[in-house]
Amino acid sequence: MNSVTNELGANWKDVDWVLTDVDDTLTWEGRLPPETLVALQQLRDSGKHVVAVTGACAGWCDHIAQLWPVDAVLGENGAFIMEKQDGYLTLRSDLPLNEIRSQQQKLKSQVEEILLDYPDLQLTLDQSYRLCEVAIDIGQNCPKVDATIVEEIVAKIHALGAHATASSIHINAWYGEHSKKVTTMSFLQQKGLSKSDITTRACYVGDSMNDQYMFEVIPNSVGVANIRHYWQRLLFHPSVVMEQPGGYGFAEFSKKLLALNNELQHETKGNEATIHYPLR
């Protein structure tokens, strides 16, 4: 961990797609720091594409897509994409919404049965605003749940044949083959990026276990400082780690990326050739 840098190397100069988790990556301690919104706007103003990739519910994603300075939101761990097109917000997913909701209701009953063994735990307060997932509160509106219990519940959900992942505040569970990783790669390819382009032009910022497979597929990856809490448990690690946590760490990263781009612009101007025409 001590050998991980917080500086961006020359390989970051081509990055023009910034993908980011939301909870405890853009937020911190349950709030959105104003530094986060400023950083997002500055990235957009500089010509970067900004995409939120989150386990947040559809209702929260609608708010982010409508009001925040982002280009799109990949919500409920990749279940759907919300994106403004021609000034209007659109929602699309690989499966029809009625099929997604049918699977969700089945899983909700199964998860509620699992939670009978954990009387102190409950579904998230925003469960009614979810289209696909079933989410368990493990630290958002309750005391932090011990990691051993979290892993135990995740294993029980996996035994159902469902997917499950834990963020810093939720266990998110769903049926279907989507994920942050799968939907992100598909979304970027739809935008014209090849797999090679993704490794050089895209970056990802995250904070917890459910970001590790994004760290795997996007080499230019960033952890905000609170990623250290999960470091020993991660299968894949970010290439750089910021000194500040949550949204403050995101703002720290944004400044470094924009400074690198400004440096590149100065270098480009300095290398412009001067053409000398012969006197007649």
Disulfide bonds with the S-S distance in Angstrom:
none
